[in-house]
Amino acid sequence: FSDAGSSVEEMEFNWDEYLEDTGATAAPHGSFKHVDTSLQNGFAPGMKLEVAVKSDQNTYWVATIITTCGQLLLLRYDGYGEDRKADFWCDIMTADLHPIGWCEQNKKILKVPEGIKDKIPDQEEFLQRVLKGACSAPANLLEGLHRGKNPLDLIAPGSRLELQNIRDSLEAWIVNVVENVGGRLKLRYEGLEDSDKFDQWLFYLDPFLHQVGWAAQHGYSLQPPLAIRSLKSEADWQEILKQVKEEEEESSVPTDLFKDKPVIGVHSFSEGMKLEAVDPMAPFVISPATVLKVYNEKYFMIEIDDLRPDRTTSQSYICHVNSAGIFPVQWSLKNGLHLSPPPGYPGQDFDWADYLKQCGAEAAPQSCFPSLTSDHGFKENMKLEAVNPVDPEEVCIATVTKLKDSYLWLQLEGSTKPVPDCIVSVESMNIFPVGWCETNGYQLRPPRKRLLSLPCVPFPNLHFRILSSRTVHDGLKNQELNSSDSVVINGKYCCPKIYFNHRCFSGPYLNKGRIAELPQSVGPGNCVLVLKEVLTLLINAAYKPSRVLRELQLDEEAAWHGHGETLKAKYKGKSYRATVEVVRTADRVADFCRKTCIKLECCPNLFGPQMVLDKCSENCSVLTKTKYTHYYGKRKNKRIGRPPGGHSNLEVAMKKPNKRRKRRKHFFVHKKKRSSTSVDNTPAGSPQGSGGEEDDDQDEVDEESLTEDSTSEHQDELLEESEVSEKKSLSSSPTQSELSHSLAQDRDKRKRKLRTFSFSDDENKPPSPKDIKMEVAEKLQLDSNPLEWSVADVVRFLKSTDCAPLARIFLDQEIDGQALLLLTLPTVQECMDLKLGPAIKLCHHIERVKLAFYQQFAN
């Protein structure tokens, strides 16, 4: 009964569901300026370049960038003014594009195109006027090895940079890029190739990170930090440095990449001044600090005050005028914040006036500090992603718990070790928008889930104590309770341990592979909580979670003897809710588990308080699927479209298309339609063949009883209009034998030759999702010019991609083919209010259309 072809999907964290559950909102993407900067491709609207004239490839003319999308540029020859009719797309990789001045250097001809010859009587005077103060496109992105590449991608593993040591001096040392995650770099000191002990994570725009050669240009020496200097001899370090200089050309990063780094201004601090500061290595408290040393007009060192006479270490680091976490004296008091007294300070009531008098020091004047702003877009309870300062490898879910001026207090969730609220600047490069990790393929630490988070019914004579070393179960393996935690449970309401007996028959609804991945047991604990967790695991282990949720849903006509719990399921991008009845007392648990198993048409012993060791008492392993359904299965005759005998979903869809359409309530609006070639291909007796992965149409009827988080049914109806032609093709009601014959022929054809991805008038429906997956690597072949696409054509194209749920936005905003070709990532994020991940995915498909348009129709 195993499904060899099924893949066991790991349950992943989903931001949309999490925000819905917590009732929180995501911090606006525009608040993360360093992320916006990292997404720029080096080209910007308004830049000028020299482009070969289409009608005469031996001549060139100046063009202006109108917009960009990946490696495609929308250009307009200078002289057309605001006329967009002559705009054209160019692929950086293939087009004849050059920076301003290239023609003069290479003795090429600049000549006005025929279309605007009458508008420019004096070519020389015109060029002088339009090129005065103009910004040329970067030469390094138009020529050589870097042509067409995203600037951020140029920082590849193996690249070398120079990093200033901010702990003990300003000397720099070479670092190797080990990993580049969306501009966040994992760096390893040169000479420590075999050790990751001193690795650091920094964003590429960090003011202390520079291209190779920066130290020599600015008068700083290249010396390994004190922390690693003793690991090798001075001769070894000099040999490493010599080798680096010899390989400088091969591993260097373009200087232009750092043009957007923050400019460090001039400070006015003096040695001995007092201030308040947050240690960047442990940003949890605000402490008194002292300016320990002034290096020059840009850099100074501060030290967190420590009055203990026997101290062995100091917390010092180098700052500049715009460094985060430095404040004037009394800033904490004015903002109602706690100032942590220095270690060794007598008493807990810290007073700055007494402390300054005691130290004989002066406070740094207000003029030394930059003005703070509250205009940043962050609000309390907003969610974002943030680096764990204790373990920079971890990026965690973060909640804004407090705001003061331009500083946030962040509570991190899911960190390996609990940490206090972190204090970070709104301009910190260690905070990221929701979805940043997913977009860049990095693991986000998910929040911990507490199984026993609700209070149990108290009973004075019976206690269960859970020790700190014990986890609730494997599925919650990261959640550990403190040694002082105890769960008080009334014996009557205490659920015994519930076992998942993986060897038992899993039935048509549950995926055998996913069942095998479930923990061996859940509990003991409060009956309601344990059984809710069991049912949630089962729903997530289903072929179609929404179908199982429907089967478990409380029947309004039945007598209600238990406790109603709301459970959720997610299927094909849709979230469903339903109230499910669970029992509250231990004496009813066994019967509840058995009846639930029978509801799901699986072995009554699949889960329950009884562990199946070798042989199941139901002897389920020897029963075929048909016989098993006869013994334990249920057939609800009142279900529409499911006559006795179990016809395929295709037949149901053909016999009653109109009735089914009336009964639908748009719960599966965005469901990608399967072509007839994908239906009923599974052999008889497989899990899919018995209701696991089929009956799509039946589900669309039965999902009506579930509550779905969706709005705008009017737009749903409009979206479905594009599917009418698909349903018309089913109205002829072919026989089952004819279908089988045609399916076999079609399978043979698809094995011989892959279909070409296209949109033509005689093919009303887009390719099936399976076809899309197989052909995604191929070039897009269009049958019509995107400039002529209507809104319906654009919607039809989107529904053939993995961005189908976004089709309603294009319909609502009436985006036709011309508007589609003008969309860019910033425009998509701003106008469609999309998160970074979905926006990039959408722009990928738009870029494919643009590329196909340029190759097929632009000439």
Protein Blocks (a to p, Z undefined) as FASTA:
>chain_A
ZZfkbccddddddfklmmmmnopacddfklmmmlmmmmpghiaghiacddddfklmkbcc
ddddfbdchjaccdddehjlmafklgccddfklmccddehklmmnopacdddfklmmmmm
blmlmmmmmmgopacddfklmgcjlgoiafklmmcghiacddddfklpcbdcddddfbdg
ehiacdddehilmbcklgccddfklfkbccehklmmnopacdddfklmmmpcfklmmmmm
mmmmmmmmmmmccfklmmmgccddddfbdehiacddddfklcfbccddddfbdfblmbcc
dddddfbfkbcbdcdddddfklghiacehklmmnopacdddehiacjbdcfklmmmmnop
acddfklpccddfbeopaehiacddddfklmmbccddddfbdehjaccdddehiabacdd
ddddfkbckbccehklmmnopacddddddfklcccdddfkbccdddfkbcfblmlmmbcc
dfkbccdddfklmccdddddfkbcebjmbcfklmmmpcfbecdddfklmmmmmmmmmmmm
pmblmlmmmmmpccfkbccfbdcddddddeehiacdddddddfbfklmmmmmmmmmmmno
pafklgcjbdcfklccklmmmpcfklmmmmmmccdfkbghiaghiaafklmmmmmmmlmm
mmpghlammpccddfklgokacehiaklnopmgoklmmmmmmmmpccddehkllmmmmmm
mmmmmmmmmmnopafklmmmmmmmmmmmmmmpccdddddfklmbccdfklmmmmmmpccd
dfbdfklpcfklmmmmmmmmmklmmmmmmmmnopafklmmmpcfklmmmmnopafklmmm
mmmmmmmmmmmmmmmmmZZ
